[in-house]
């Protein structure tokens, strides 16, 4: 896939799956052998359960601030707003066979001033 196609896949993950809570799209976006490294999650079904829990609040909104890619990787700098809590983070995605197969992320809560 091209870098632009990889970035479009990550946007679909962030906006169509996470923001729109379209968890039925997991099979279209995540590879069956998906690994969420920093949460020690292995496999698409384990990821589905985790993200359904993490994104259970319908007011939660994910926003990608920056995105760039090279080869089979896409990096996204993002903010997640969930009620009165906010997190900022960076994710590095690896794409294989047209789906996201790996995600490394780091995040921290943004404390109000």
PDB file as gemmi writes it, atoms N, CA and C in Angstrom:
CRYST1    1.000    1.000    1.000  90.00  90.00  90.00 P 1                      
ATOM      1  N   UNK A   1       0.853  -1.186   0.000  1.00  0.00           N  
ATOM      2  CA  UNK A   1       0.000   0.000   0.000  1.00  0.00           C  
ATOM      3  C   UNK A   1       0.892   1.241   0.000  1.00  0.00           C  
ATOM      4  N   UNK A   2       0.372   2.305  -0.551  1.00  0.00           N  
ATOM      5  CA  UNK A   2       1.100   3.568  -0.557  1.00  0.00           C  
ATOM      6  C   UNK A   2       1.047   4.209   0.827  1.00  0.00           C  
ATOM      7  N   UNK A   3       1.905   5.171   1.043  1.00  0.00           N  
ATOM      8  CA  UNK A   3       1.900   5.895   2.316  1.00  0.00           C  
ATOM      9  C   UNK A   3       0.547   6.575   2.529  1.00  0.00           C  
ATOM     10  N   UNK A   4      -0.003   7.162   1.476  1.00  0.00           N  
ATOM     11  CA  UNK A   4      -1.312   7.824   1.608  1.00  0.00           C  
ATOM     12  C   UNK A   4      -2.413   6.823   1.945  1.00  0.00           C  
ATOM     13  N   UNK A   5      -2.355   5.637   1.353  1.00  0.00           N  
ATOM     14  CA  UNK A   5      -3.342   4.600   1.682  1.00  0.00           C  
ATOM     15  C   UNK A   5      -3.179   4.134   3.129  1.00  0.00           C  
ATOM     16  N   UNK A   6      -1.937   4.019   3.582  1.00  0.00           N  
ATOM     17  CA  UNK A   6      -1.694   3.644   4.979  1.00  0.00           C  
ATOM     18  C   UNK A   6      -2.241   4.703   5.934  1.00  0.00           C  
ATOM     19  N   UNK A   7      -2.024   5.970   5.609  1.00  0.00           N  
ATOM     20  CA  UNK A   7      -2.550   7.053   6.453  1.00  0.00           C  
ATOM     21  C   UNK A   7      -4.077   7.047   6.443  1.00  0.00           C  
ATOM     22  N   UNK A   8      -4.680   6.773   5.299  1.00  0.00           N  
ATOM     23  CA  UNK A   8      -6.145   6.693   5.228  1.00  0.00           C  
ATOM     24  C   UNK A   8      -6.667   5.554   6.099  1.00  0.00           C  
ATOM     25  N   UNK A   9      -5.951   4.445   6.143  1.00  0.00           N  
ATOM     26  CA  UNK A   9      -6.336   3.322   6.998  1.00  0.00           C  
ATOM     27  C   UNK A   9      -6.283   3.719   8.472  1.00  0.00           C  
ATOM     28  N   UNK A  10      -5.241   4.422   8.872  1.00  0.00           N  
ATOM     29  CA  UNK A  10      -5.129   4.867  10.267  1.00  0.00           C  
ATOM     30  C   UNK A  10      -6.236   5.871  10.592  1.00  0.00           C  
ATOM     31  N   UNK A  11      -6.537   6.777   9.676  1.00  0.00           N  
ATOM     32  CA  UNK A  11      -7.654   7.712   9.902  1.00  0.00           C  
ATOM     33  C   UNK A  11      -8.971   6.958  10.059  1.00  0.00           C  
ATOM     34  N   UNK A  12      -9.156   5.933   9.248  1.00  0.00           N  
ATOM     35  CA  UNK A  12     -10.378   5.122   9.354  1.00  0.00           C  
ATOM     36  C   UNK A  12     -10.452   4.475  10.736  1.00  0.00           C  
ATOM     37  N   UNK A  13      -9.331   3.973  11.220  1.00  0.00           N  
ATOM     38  CA  UNK A  13      -9.263   3.396  12.563  1.00  0.00           C  
ATOM     39  C   UNK A  13      -9.641   4.438  13.626  1.00  0.00           C  
ATOM     40  N   UNK A  14      -9.026   5.603  13.543  1.00  0.00           N  
ATOM     41  CA  UNK A  14      -9.228   6.620  14.572  1.00  0.00           C  
ATOM     42  C   UNK A  14     -10.630   7.209  14.537  1.00  0.00           C  
ATOM     43  N   UNK A  15     -11.125   7.512  13.348  1.00  0.00           N  
ATOM     44  CA  UNK A  15     -12.391   8.231  13.254  1.00  0.00           C  
ATOM     45  C   UNK A  15     -13.600   7.310  13.054  1.00  0.00           C  
ATOM     46  N   UNK A  16     -13.493   6.352  12.139  1.00  0.00           N  
ATOM     47  CA  UNK A  16     -14.647   5.496  11.855  1.00  0.00           C  
ATOM     48  C   UNK A  16     -14.847   4.421  12.917  1.00  0.00           C  
ATOM     49  N   UNK A  17     -13.760   3.861  13.434  1.00  0.00           N  
ATOM     50  CA  UNK A  17     -13.899   2.818  14.448  1.00  0.00           C  
ATOM     51  C   UNK A  17     -13.993   3.430  15.839  1.00  0.00           C  
ATOM     52  N   UNK A  18     -12.958   4.178  16.251  1.00  0.00           N  
ATOM     53  CA  UNK A  18     -12.928   4.669  17.633  1.00  0.00           C  
ATOM     54  C   UNK A  18     -13.951   5.769  17.902  1.00  0.00           C  
ATOM     55  N   UNK A  19     -13.977   6.809  17.084  1.00  0.00           N  
ATOM     56  CA  UNK A  19     -14.924   7.905  17.350  1.00  0.00           C  
ATOM     57  C   UNK A  19     -16.371   7.511  17.087  1.00  0.00           C  
ATOM     58  N   UNK A  20     -16.607   6.796  16.003  1.00  0.00           N  
ATOM     59  CA  UNK A  20     -17.982   6.429  15.641  1.00  0.00           C  
ATOM     60  C   UNK A  20     -18.430   5.138  16.326  1.00  0.00           C  
ATOM     61  N   UNK A  21     -17.511   4.526  17.086  1.00  0.00           N  
ATOM     62  CA  UNK A  21     -17.812   3.282  17.812  1.00  0.00           C  
ATOM     63  C   UNK A  21     -18.293   2.192  16.865  1.00  0.00           C  
ATOM     64  N   UNK A  22     -17.730   2.162  15.665  1.00  0.00           N  
ATOM     65  CA  UNK A  22     -18.105   1.159  14.668  1.00  0.00           C  
ATOM     66  C   UNK A  22     -17.196  -0.062  14.829  1.00  0.00           C  
ATOM     67  N   UNK A  23     -17.408  -0.772  15.922  1.00  0.00           N  
ATOM     68  CA  UNK A  23     -16.541  -1.902  16.232  1.00  0.00           C  
ATOM     69  C   UNK A  23     -16.723  -3.066  15.257  1.00  0.00           C  
ATOM     70  N   UNK A  24     -17.779  -3.023  14.462  1.00  0.00           N  
ATOM     71  CA  UNK A  24     -17.960  -4.038  13.420  1.00  0.00           C  
ATOM     72  C   UNK A  24     -16.937  -3.868  12.296  1.00  0.00           C  
ATOM     73  N   UNK A  25     -16.234  -2.732  12.256  1.00  0.00           N  
ATOM     74  CA  UNK A  25     -15.199  -2.502  11.243  1.00  0.00           C  
ATOM     75  C   UNK A  25     -13.835  -3.052  11.656  1.00  0.00           C  
ATOM     76  N   UNK A  26     -13.719  -3.606  12.851  1.00  0.00           N  
ATOM     77  CA  UNK A  26     -12.436  -4.144  13.308  1.00  0.00           C  
ATOM     78  C   UNK A  26     -11.828  -5.088  12.276  1.00  0.00           C  
ATOM     79  N   UNK A  27     -12.635  -5.984  11.724  1.00  0.00           N  
ATOM     80  CA  UNK A  27     -12.117  -6.972  10.780  1.00  0.00           C  
ATOM     81  C   UNK A  27     -11.581  -6.313   9.506  1.00  0.00           C  
ATOM     82  N   UNK A  28     -12.109  -5.157   9.145  1.00  0.00           N  
ATOM     83  CA  UNK A  28     -11.661  -4.442   7.953  1.00  0.00           C  
ATOM     84  C   UNK A  28     -10.373  -3.665   8.194  1.00  0.00           C  
ATOM     85  N   UNK A  29     -10.118  -3.277   9.435  1.00  0.00           N  
ATOM     86  CA  UNK A  29      -9.026  -2.360   9.748  1.00  0.00           C  
ATOM     87  C   UNK A  29      -7.847  -3.046  10.443  1.00  0.00           C  
ATOM     88  N   UNK A  30      -8.131  -3.947  11.376  1.00  0.00           N  
ATOM     89  CA  UNK A  30      -7.064  -4.592  12.145  1.00  0.00           C  
ATOM     90  C   UNK A  30      -6.767  -5.996  11.613  1.00  0.00           C  
ATOM     91  N   UNK A  31      -5.515  -6.295  11.513  1.00  0.00           N  
ATOM     92  CA  UNK A  31      -5.036  -7.614  11.108  1.00  0.00           C  
ATOM     93  C   UNK A  31      -5.392  -8.630  12.198  1.00  0.00           C  
ATOM     94  N   UNK A  32      -5.686  -9.889  11.843  1.00  0.00           N  
ATOM     95  CA  UNK A  32      -6.001 -10.885  12.877  1.00  0.00           C  
ATOM     96  C   UNK A  32      -4.898 -11.050  13.920  1.00  0.00           C  
ATOM     97  N   UNK A  33      -3.638 -10.806  13.528  1.00  0.00           N  
ATOM     98  CA  UNK A  33      -2.508 -10.942  14.449  1.00  0.00           C  
ATOM     99  C   UNK A  33      -2.077  -9.604  15.049  1.00  0.00           C  
ATOM    100  N   UNK A  34      -2.992  -8.661  15.120  1.00  0.00           N  
ATOM    101  CA  UNK A  34      -2.720  -7.326  15.665  1.00  0.00           C  
ATOM    102  C   UNK A  34      -2.100  -7.414  17.056  1.00  0.00           C  
ATOM    103  N   UNK A  35      -1.115  -6.535  17.298  1.00  0.00           N  
ATOM    104  CA  UNK A  35      -0.483  -6.430  18.617  1.00  0.00           C  
ATOM    105  C   UNK A  35      -0.504  -4.966  19.040  1.00  0.00           C  
ATOM    106  N   UNK A  36      -1.055  -4.703  20.212  1.00  0.00           N  
ATOM    107  CA  UNK A  36      -0.987  -3.383  20.844  1.00  0.00           C  
ATOM    108  C   UNK A  36       0.104  -3.505  21.898  1.00  0.00           C  
ATOM    109  N   UNK A  37       1.318  -3.130  21.519  1.00  0.00           N  
ATOM    110  CA  UNK A  37       2.503  -3.451  22.307  1.00  0.00           C  
ATOM    111  C   UNK A  37       2.466  -2.906  23.732  1.00  0.00           C  
ATOM    112  N   UNK A  38       2.179  -1.661  23.913  1.00  0.00           N  
ATOM    113  CA  UNK A  38       2.307  -1.054  25.237  1.00  0.00           C  
ATOM    114  C   UNK A  38       1.182  -1.425  26.183  1.00  0.00           C  
ATOM    115  N   UNK A  39       0.179  -2.125  25.684  1.00  0.00           N  
ATOM    116  CA  UNK A  39      -0.891  -2.637  26.545  1.00  0.00           C  
ATOM    117  C   UNK A  39      -0.836  -4.167  26.617  1.00  0.00           C  
ATOM    118  N   UNK A  40       0.169  -4.767  25.948  1.00  0.00           N  
ATOM    119  CA  UNK A  40       0.361  -6.214  25.940  1.00  0.00           C  
ATOM    120  C   UNK A  40      -0.902  -6.947  25.473  1.00  0.00           C  
ATOM    121  N   UNK A  41      -1.488  -6.469  24.384  1.00  0.00           N  
ATOM    122  CA  UNK A  41      -2.685  -7.066  23.807  1.00  0.00           C  
ATOM    123  C   UNK A  41      -2.292  -7.749  22.506  1.00  0.00           C  
ATOM    124  N   UNK A  42      -2.656  -9.024  22.381  1.00  0.00           N  
ATOM    125  CA  UNK A  42      -2.309  -9.813  21.203  1.00  0.00           C  
ATOM    126  C   UNK A  42      -3.575 -10.377  20.581  1.00  0.00           C  
ATOM    127  N   UNK A  43      -3.772 -10.076  19.302  1.00  0.00           N  
ATOM    128  CA  UNK A  43      -4.919 -10.592  18.567  1.00  0.00           C  
ATOM    129  C   UNK A  43      -6.034  -9.568  18.437  1.00  0.00           C  
ATOM    130  N   UNK A  44      -6.716  -9.655  17.304  1.00  0.00           N  
ATOM    131  CA  UNK A  44      -7.790  -8.698  16.991  1.00  0.00           C  
ATOM    132  C   UNK A  44      -8.940  -8.784  17.986  1.00  0.00           C  
ATOM    133  N   UNK A  45      -9.308  -9.990  18.416  1.00  0.00           N  
ATOM    134  CA  UNK A  45     -10.450 -10.126  19.335  1.00  0.00           C  
ATOM    135  C   UNK A  45     -10.134  -9.549  20.709  1.00  0.00           C  
ATOM    136  N   UNK A  46      -8.909  -9.736  21.179  1.00  0.00           N  
ATOM    137  CA  UNK A  46      -8.504  -9.133  22.464  1.00  0.00           C  
ATOM    138  C   UNK A  46      -8.519  -7.610  22.342  1.00  0.00           C  
ATOM    139  N   UNK A  47      -8.074  -7.104  21.187  1.00  0.00           N  
ATOM    140  CA  UNK A  47      -8.091  -5.651  20.962  1.00  0.00           C  
ATOM    141  C   UNK A  47      -9.521  -5.129  20.906  1.00  0.00           C  
ATOM    142  N   UNK A  48     -10.411  -5.871  20.263  1.00  0.00           N  
ATOM    143  CA  UNK A  48     -11.813  -5.452  20.181  1.00  0.00           C  
ATOM    144  C   UNK A  48     -12.386  -5.277  21.586  1.00  0.00           C  
ATOM    145  N   UNK A  49     -12.157  -6.244  22.470  1.00  0.00           N  
ATOM    146  CA  UNK A  49     -12.673  -6.167  23.838  1.00  0.00           C  
ATOM    147  C   UNK A  49     -12.081  -4.975  24.584  1.00  0.00           C  
ATOM    148  N   UNK A  50     -10.776  -4.767  24.432  1.00  0.00           N  
ATOM    149  CA  UNK A  50     -10.122  -3.662  25.133  1.00  0.00           C  
ATOM    150  C   UNK A  50     -10.637  -2.313  24.647  1.00  0.00           C  
ATOM    151  N   UNK A  51     -10.704  -2.121  23.331  1.00  0.00           N  
ATOM    152  CA  UNK A  51     -11.127  -0.823  22.811  1.00  0.00           C  
ATOM    153  C   UNK A  51     -12.604  -0.561  23.064  1.00  0.00           C  
ATOM    154  N   UNK A  52     -13.429  -1.588  23.088  1.00  0.00           N  
ATOM    155  CA  UNK A  52     -14.836  -1.383  23.454  1.00  0.00           C  
ATOM    156  C   UNK A  52     -14.920  -0.845  24.876  1.00  0.00           C  
ATOM    157  N   UNK A  53     -14.074  -1.354  25.750  1.00  0.00           N  
ATOM    158  CA  UNK A  53     -14.049  -0.866  27.133  1.00  0.00           C  
ATOM    159  C   UNK A  53     -13.494   0.553  27.195  1.00  0.00           C  
ATOM    160  N   UNK A  54     -12.344   0.784  26.540  1.00  0.00           N  
ATOM    161  CA  UNK A  54     -11.720   2.107  26.567  1.00  0.00           C  
ATOM    162  C   UNK A  54     -12.619   3.180  25.960  1.00  0.00           C  
ATOM    163  N   UNK A  55     -13.358   2.849  24.915  1.00  0.00           N  
ATOM    164  CA  UNK A  55     -14.161   3.841  24.201  1.00  0.00           C  
ATOM    165  C   UNK A  55     -15.643   3.704  24.541  1.00  0.00           C  
ATOM    166  N   UNK A  56     -15.954   3.207  25.735  1.00  0.00           N  
ATOM    167  CA  UNK A  56     -17.351   2.954  26.109  1.00  0.00           C  
ATOM    168  C   UNK A  56     -18.151   4.247  26.302  1.00  0.00           C  
ATOM    169  N   UNK A  57     -17.493   5.342  26.615  1.00  0.00           N  
ATOM    170  CA  UNK A  57     -18.188   6.611  26.794  1.00  0.00           C  
ATOM    171  C   UNK A  57     -18.487   7.209  25.414  1.00  0.00           C  
ATOM    172  N   UNK A  58     -19.766   7.346  25.061  1.00  0.00           N  
ATOM    173  CA  UNK A  58     -20.086   7.863  23.724  1.00  0.00           C  
ATOM    174  C   UNK A  58     -19.624   9.293  23.489  1.00  0.00           C  
ATOM    175  N   UNK A  59     -19.284  10.022  24.554  1.00  0.00           N  
ATOM    176  CA  UNK A  59     -18.806  11.392  24.361  1.00  0.00           C  
ATOM    177  C   UNK A  59     -17.301  11.435  24.109  1.00  0.00           C  
ATOM    178  N   UNK A  60     -16.624  10.315  24.228  1.00  0.00           N  
ATOM    179  CA  UNK A  60     -15.188  10.288  23.980  1.00  0.00           C  
ATOM    180  C   UNK A  60     -14.876  10.632  22.528  1.00  0.00           C  
ATOM    181  N   UNK A  61     -13.917  11.536  22.324  1.00  0.00           N  
ATOM    182  CA  UNK A  61     -13.564  11.976  20.967  1.00  0.00           C  
ATOM    183  C   UNK A  61     -12.066  11.892  20.772  1.00  0.00           C  
ATOM    184  N   UNK A  62     -11.682  11.284  19.696  1.00  0.00           N  
ATOM    185  CA  UNK A  62     -10.295  11.107  19.319  1.00  0.00           C  
ATOM    186  C   UNK A  62      -9.972  12.095  18.218  1.00  0.00           C  
ATOM    187  N   UNK A  63      -8.858  12.818  18.319  1.00  0.00           N  
ATOM    188  CA  UNK A  63      -8.468  13.774  17.282  1.00  0.00           C  
ATOM    189  C   UNK A  63      -7.001  13.581  16.946  1.00  0.00           C  
ATOM    190  N   UNK A  64      -6.722  13.357  15.678  1.00  0.00           N  
ATOM    191  CA  UNK A  64      -5.344  13.263  15.212  1.00  0.00           C  
ATOM    192  C   UNK A  64      -4.847  14.673  14.910  1.00  0.00           C  
ATOM    193  N   UNK A  65      -3.742  15.061  15.536  1.00  0.00           N  
ATOM    194  CA  UNK A  65      -3.192  16.402  15.350  1.00  0.00           C  
ATOM    195  C   UNK A  65      -2.168  16.449  14.222  1.00  0.00           C  
ATOM    196  N   UNK A  66      -1.376  15.401  14.109  1.00  0.00           N  
ATOM    197  CA  UNK A  66      -0.359  15.284  13.054  1.00  0.00           C  
ATOM    198  C   UNK A  66      -0.299  13.837  12.615  1.00  0.00           C  
ATOM    199  N   UNK A  67       0.041  13.627  11.362  1.00  0.00           N  
ATOM    200  CA  UNK A  67       0.203  12.270  10.870  1.00  0.00           C  
ATOM    201  C   UNK A  67       1.218  12.278   9.738  1.00  0.00           C  
ATOM    202  N   UNK A  68       2.129  11.324   9.783  1.00  0.00           N  
ATOM    203  CA  UNK A  68       3.069  11.159   8.683  1.00  0.00           C  
ATOM    204  C   UNK A  68       3.450   9.690   8.580  1.00  0.00           C  
ATOM    205  N   UNK A  69       3.994   9.319   7.441  1.00  0.00           N  
ATOM    206  CA  UNK A  69       4.328   7.925   7.243  1.00  0.00           C  
ATOM    207  C   UNK A  69       5.567   7.741   6.404  1.00  0.00           C  
ATOM    208  N   UNK A  70       6.111   6.545   6.518  1.00  0.00           N  
ATOM    209  CA  UNK A  70       7.231   6.131   5.698  1.00  0.00           C  
ATOM    210  C   UNK A  70       7.204   4.616   5.618  1.00  0.00           C  
ATOM    211  N   UNK A  71       7.328   4.103   4.421  1.00  0.00           N  
ATOM    212  CA  UNK A  71       7.313   2.656   4.241  1.00  0.00           C  
ATOM    213  C   UNK A  71       5.998   2.072   4.741  1.00  0.00           C  
ATOM    214  N   UNK A  72       6.091   1.101   5.648  1.00  0.00           N  
ATOM    215  CA  UNK A  72       4.889   0.448   6.171  1.00  0.00           C  
ATOM    216  C   UNK A  72       4.447   1.000   7.517  1.00  0.00           C  
ATOM    217  N   UNK A  73       4.968   2.176   7.906  1.00  0.00           N  
ATOM    218  CA  UNK A  73       4.633   2.754   9.211  1.00  0.00           C  
ATOM    219  C   UNK A  73       3.948   4.118   9.071  1.00  0.00           C  
ATOM    220  N   UNK A  74       3.040   4.391  10.013  1.00  0.00           N  
ATOM    221  CA  UNK A  74       2.351   5.678  10.113  1.00  0.00           C  
ATOM    222  C   UNK A  74       2.442   6.121  11.569  1.00  0.00           C  
ATOM    223  N   UNK A  75       2.761   7.388  11.775  1.00  0.00           N  
ATOM    224  CA  UNK A  75       2.831   7.966  13.118  1.00  0.00           C  
ATOM    225  C   UNK A  75       1.716   8.994  13.252  1.00  0.00           C  
ATOM    226  N   UNK A  76       1.023   8.936  14.372  1.00  0.00           N  
ATOM    227  CA  UNK A  76      -0.052   9.889  14.643  1.00  0.00           C  
ATOM    228  C   UNK A  76       0.148  10.486  16.031  1.00  0.00           C  
ATOM    229  N   UNK A  77       0.123  11.814  16.096  1.00  0.00           N  
ATOM    230  CA  UNK A  77       0.101  12.535  17.385  1.00  0.00           C  
ATOM    231  C   UNK A  77      -1.349  12.899  17.617  1.00  0.00           C  
ATOM    232  N   UNK A  78      -1.895  12.547  18.777  1.00  0.00           N  
ATOM    233  CA  UNK A  78      -3.333  12.651  18.975  1.00  0.00           C  
ATOM    234  C   UNK A  78      -3.700  13.159  20.362  1.00  0.00           C  
ATOM    235  N   UNK A  79      -4.995  13.519  20.480  1.00  0.00           N  
ATOM    236  CA  UNK A  79      -5.603  13.901  21.756  1.00  0.00           C  
ATOM    237  C   UNK A  79      -6.910  13.131  21.872  1.00  0.00           C  
ATOM    238  N   UNK A  80      -7.156  12.606  23.052  1.00  0.00           N  
ATOM    239  CA  UNK A  80      -8.416  11.928  23.346  1.00  0.00           C  
ATOM    240  C   UNK A  80      -9.113  12.698  24.454  1.00  0.00           C  
ATOM    241  N   UNK A  81     -10.317  13.170  24.170  1.00  0.00           N  
ATOM    242  CA  UNK A  81     -11.155  13.873  25.141  1.00  0.00           C  
ATOM    243  C   UNK A  81     -12.244  12.910  25.575  1.00  0.00           C  
ATOM    244  N   UNK A  82     -12.347  12.657  26.878  1.00  0.00           N  
ATOM    245  CA  UNK A  82     -13.361  11.747  27.401  1.00  0.00           C  
ATOM    246  C   UNK A  82     -13.973  12.398  28.634  1.00  0.00           C  
ATOM    247  N   UNK A  83     -15.117  13.034  28.434  1.00  0.00           N  
ATOM    248  CA  UNK A  83     -15.727  13.781  29.536  1.00  0.00           C  
ATOM    249  C   UNK A  83     -14.825  14.934  29.934  1.00  0.00           C  
ATOM    250  N   UNK A  84     -14.472  14.994  31.224  1.00  0.00           N  
ATOM    251  CA  UNK A  84     -13.605  16.083  31.687  1.00  0.00           C  
ATOM    252  C   UNK A  84     -12.133  15.677  31.698  1.00  0.00           C  
ATOM    253  N   UNK A  85     -11.802  14.503  31.173  1.00  0.00           N  
ATOM    254  CA  UNK A  85     -10.412  14.054  31.115  1.00  0.00           C  
ATOM    255  C   UNK A  85      -9.906  14.115  29.686  1.00  0.00           C  
ATOM    256  N   UNK A  86      -8.595  14.417  29.570  1.00  0.00           N  
ATOM    257  CA  UNK A  86      -7.950  14.483  28.259  1.00  0.00           C  
ATOM    258  C   UNK A  86      -6.611  13.778  28.327  1.00  0.00           C  
ATOM    259  N   UNK A  87      -6.266  13.091  27.253  1.00  0.00           N  
ATOM    260  CA  UNK A  87      -4.970  12.459  27.123  1.00  0.00           C  
ATOM    261  C   UNK A  87      -4.339  12.916  25.823  1.00  0.00           C  
ATOM    262  N   UNK A  88      -3.020  13.025  25.837  1.00  0.00           N  
ATOM    263  CA  UNK A  88      -2.285  13.272  24.611  1.00  0.00           C  
ATOM    264  C   UNK A  88      -1.362  12.083  24.397  1.00  0.00           C  
ATOM    265  N   UNK A  89      -1.111  11.770  23.140  1.00  0.00           N  
ATOM    266  CA  UNK A  89      -0.270  10.622  22.888  1.00  0.00           C  
ATOM    267  C   UNK A  89       0.262  10.576  21.474  1.00  0.00           C  
ATOM    268  N   UNK A  90       1.131   9.604  21.266  1.00  0.00           N  
ATOM    269  CA  UNK A  90       1.702   9.328  19.958  1.00  0.00           C  
ATOM    270  C   UNK A  90       1.585   7.839  19.722  1.00  0.00           C  
ATOM    271  N   UNK A  91       1.133   7.464  18.542  1.00  0.00           N  
ATOM    272  CA  UNK A  91       1.045   6.063  18.146  1.00  0.00           C  
ATOM    273  C   UNK A  91       1.873   5.848  16.888  1.00  0.00           C  
ATOM    274  N   UNK A  92       2.564   4.723  16.858  1.00  0.00           N  
ATOM    275  CA  UNK A  92       3.280   4.283  15.659  1.00  0.00           C  
ATOM    276  C   UNK A  92       2.598   3.003  15.203  1.00  0.00           C  
ATOM    277  N   UNK A  93       2.035   3.042  14.022  1.00  0.00           N  
ATOM    278  CA  UNK A  93       1.316   1.910  13.458  1.00  0.00           C  
ATOM    279  C   UNK A  93       2.170   1.256  12.374  1.00  0.00           C  
ATOM    280  N   UNK A  94       2.124  -0.075  12.310  1.00  0.00           N  
ATOM    281  CA  UNK A  94       2.724  -0.794  11.186  1.00  0.00           C  
ATOM    282  C   UNK A  94       1.606  -1.480  10.422  1.00  0.00           C  
ATOM    283  N   UNK A  95       1.648  -1.342   9.106  1.00  0.00           N  
ATOM    284  CA  UNK A  95       0.614  -1.870   8.226  1.00  0.00           C  
ATOM    285  C   UNK A  95       1.159  -3.101   7.513  1.00  0.00           C  
ATOM    286  N   UNK A  96       0.360  -4.163   7.460  1.00  0.00           N  
ATOM    287  CA  UNK A  96       0.714  -5.371   6.710  1.00  0.00           C  
ATOM    288  C   UNK A  96      -0.553  -5.938   6.081  1.00  0.00           C  
ATOM    289  N   UNK A  97      -0.458  -6.332   4.843  1.00  0.00           N  
ATOM    290  CA  UNK A  97      -1.584  -6.932   4.128  1.00  0.00           C  
ATOM    291  C   UNK A  97      -2.824  -6.034   4.152  1.00  0.00           C  
ATOM    292  N   UNK A  98      -2.593  -4.706   4.105  1.00  0.00           N  
ATOM    293  CA  UNK A  98      -3.689  -3.748   4.042  1.00  0.00           C  
ATOM    294  C   UNK A  98      -4.408  -3.500   5.354  1.00  0.00           C  
ATOM    295  N   UNK A  99      -3.815  -3.956   6.467  1.00  0.00           N  
ATOM    296  CA  UNK A  99      -4.447  -3.765   7.773  1.00  0.00           C  
ATOM    297  C   UNK A  99      -3.397  -3.377   8.808  1.00  0.00           C  
ATOM    298  N   UNK A 100      -3.855  -2.785   9.894  1.00  0.00           N  
ATOM    299  CA  UNK A 100      -2.946  -2.420  10.980  1.00  0.00           C  
ATOM    300  C   UNK A 100      -2.593  -3.698  11.731  1.00  0.00           C  
ATOM    301  N   UNK A 101      -1.299  -4.001  11.795  1.00  0.00           N  
ATOM    302  CA  UNK A 101      -0.858  -5.218  12.470  1.00  0.00           C  
ATOM    303  C   UNK A 101      -0.162  -4.922  13.794  1.00  0.00           C  
ATOM    304  N   UNK A 102       0.414  -3.720  13.939  1.00  0.00           N  
ATOM    305  CA  UNK A 102       1.070  -3.362  15.194  1.00  0.00           C  
ATOM    306  C   UNK A 102       0.801  -1.905  15.531  1.00  0.00           C  
ATOM    307  N   UNK A 103       0.746  -1.640  16.833  1.00  0.00           N  
ATOM    308  CA  UNK A 103       0.573  -0.278  17.351  1.00  0.00           C  
ATOM    309  C   UNK A 103       1.431  -0.158  18.602  1.00  0.00           C  
ATOM    310  N   UNK A 104       2.364   0.782  18.554  1.00  0.00           N  
ATOM    311  CA  UNK A 104       3.134   1.169  19.735  1.00  0.00           C  
ATOM    312  C   UNK A 104       2.619   2.546  20.108  1.00  0.00           C  
ATOM    313  N   UNK A 105       2.322   2.772  21.364  1.00  0.00           N  
ATOM    314  CA  UNK A 105       1.817   4.087  21.750  1.00  0.00           C  
ATOM    315  C   UNK A 105       2.381   4.495  23.105  1.00  0.00           C  
ATOM    316  N   UNK A 106       2.404   5.779  23.319  1.00  0.00           N  
ATOM    317  CA  UNK A 106       2.665   6.327  24.645  1.00  0.00           C  
ATOM    318  C   UNK A 106       1.698   7.489  24.815  1.00  0.00           C  
ATOM    319  N   UNK A 107       1.196   7.642  26.032  1.00  0.00           N  
ATOM    320  CA  UNK A 107       0.212   8.704  26.290  1.00  0.00           C  
ATOM    321  C   UNK A 107       0.328   9.144  27.731  1.00  0.00           C  
ATOM    322  N   UNK A 108      -0.223  10.306  27.975  1.00  0.00           N  
ATOM    323  CA  UNK A 108      -0.306  10.807  29.339  1.00  0.00           C  
ATOM    324  C   UNK A 108      -1.541  11.683  29.467  1.00  0.00           C  
ATOM    325  N   UNK A 109      -2.075  11.725  30.672  1.00  0.00           N  
ATOM    326  CA  UNK A 109      -3.242  12.563  30.908  1.00  0.00           C  
ATOM    327  C   UNK A 109      -2.802  14.019  30.933  1.00  0.00           C  
ATOM    328  N   UNK A 110      -3.616  14.860  30.317  1.00  0.00           N  
ATOM    329  CA  UNK A 110      -3.378  16.301  30.340  1.00  0.00           C  
ATOM    330  C   UNK A 110      -4.092  16.859  31.554  1.00  0.00           C  
ATOM    331  N   UNK A 111      -3.330  17.351  32.478  1.00  0.00           N  
ATOM    332  CA  UNK A 111      -3.900  17.897  33.717  1.00  0.00           C  
ATOM    333  C   UNK A 111      -4.327  19.337  33.481  1.00  0.00           C  
ATOM    334  N   UNK A 112      -5.518  19.705  33.985  1.00  0.00           N  
ATOM    335  CA  UNK A 112      -5.944  21.113  33.836  1.00  0.00           C  
ATOM    336  C   UNK A 112      -5.008  22.023  34.645  1.00  0.00           C  
ATOM    337  N   UNK A 113      -4.875  23.235  34.156  1.00  0.00           N  
ATOM    338  CA  UNK A 113      -4.000  24.221  34.850  1.00  0.00           C  
ATOM    339  C   UNK A 113      -4.577  24.641  36.174  1.00  0.00           C  
TER     340      UNK A 113                                                      
END                                                                             
